Amino acid sequence: MVPLSILDLAIVSSDATVRDALDSTVALAQTAERCGYERVWYAEHHNMSAIASSATAVLIAHVAAHTSTIRLGSGGIMLPNHSPLVSADQFGALAELHPGRIDLGLGRAPVTDQPTVRALRRDPRAAESFPDDVLELRAFLDIEGAVGGVRAIPGRGTRVPLYILGSSTYGAQLAAVLGLPYAFASHFAPPALQAAARIYRAQFRPSEQLERPHVIAAVNVIAADTEAEATAQFQATSRARVGRVLGGDRDLTPAEIDALLASPQGQHVLAMMRHRAVGTPDQVNRQLDEFATFADADELMVVCASPSIEARLRSAELIAPHA
């Protein structure tokens, strides 16, 4: 079994508050720490009512203060939304406060809509400079820690480990050239997973941070004490996801969700969850082994996809490395 980590989106359930979702991130990270997971990452998403992890660095700081040993990081920071200096300052501060525990995963897409891009005060073309921004950010975090006479304080000398995130072969090529670990978002963008892993491994160049390729593949997981319970949770999660993606912030009736599920758009949303492991612990572990082979992955980043925090915590416990 390859090492397991967790991607936490701080999901705001329909019957919960944002504070409930943020509290749940602490509970899940504490469970992950106790049960032997490698790391927990948090994703930057804006203007989405069901996701409360948009202030990613702040959330990492909060969770780090309530845990002791587990690695925490971003999965990821969308670099077009930030200047490299600000990211170096934020994650440098985290690294100084929690030495040896902080990761900085970087994505190229803004992961939001155009009105939100404008609200972020970012240039819509910022993604075009992603490779240069990654290099600038790495320079800020290095021992010298200066770019054009500007230093990241905190940040300089922390050498926070960088990871490139992606859902296409573009990120794989960049991670390979820079000698960085590569994490593929196969939990919602499955098509290019195998091609990206092949390209990354074939083109990888060792770097000071990483001697050999390291592929992380994300996968949706629902583990329960019985197969019937896991199946029911997956059905509930599928309905909720289709409703969120296609219904926006509207409260949809069961009949409306049924209609969306039967539509081509609904089937497309369901296909985004193609890479999943659902069932009892034995069934899920077997499916994860098969997926790791399929993805040629060195590490799996599981997304605990159950509909409630209690079920997500139970799922994480059931498949834990130390279970």
C-alpha angles and dihedrals in degrees: 000000000000119000115282127221133173133238110204120193095183090238115210105216119214091252096043140073131237088255089055090053093049091048089051091058089062092048092049093047091049089051090048091050093049093046099049106255116160099230146334120229131193126210128225110232124157133202094013115127094204097053123067101178098092094113089058101169092048091050092049090052091051094049093043090056089056097046133054116203115007119106115247130192152134124293076201155349107193099226096201086067094056141042115247090239094056091048090049091050093048099044092037088058090049091050092050091049095043108026117204094007106085129093127184113209113187130204131191101212122081088226093213143073128281096258088055091048087056091047089053087055091232130142109250087224093058092104089068090070094049097116092050091045091053090052091048092049091049090050092052090053095047127100092263090044099185132121117182091340093309121118130197107233108206099025105049111118096004093107092201105200112257125214127189116224125200150150097208140043091269093077091044091057093047094048090049094050092047094044094237132139114266126220119192121207094224091147089079106007107045107158103086099037100110095039091050093050092050093049093046094051094044095050100035117134118194116244138186089267099044132027099186136021119281119193122192116191123192122221136177114243134191114172122174139166091260133030091234092055092049091049092050091050091050091051091050092047092048092052092047093048094049089048093051096045098043102025099046113201095336120117102238125205119237089252091054091050090049089054092049092048090054094048124093088246091053092049089051091054090049090050088059086069093053093120103067142130115214130171142048119343092265092049093046094048090051091049091048091052090052092047093049089054092046092050095040085228130172092197136015123221106205122205107208096220102180115131098242133045090237090056092045091053091048091048091052091049095048095056097032118140089237095042 
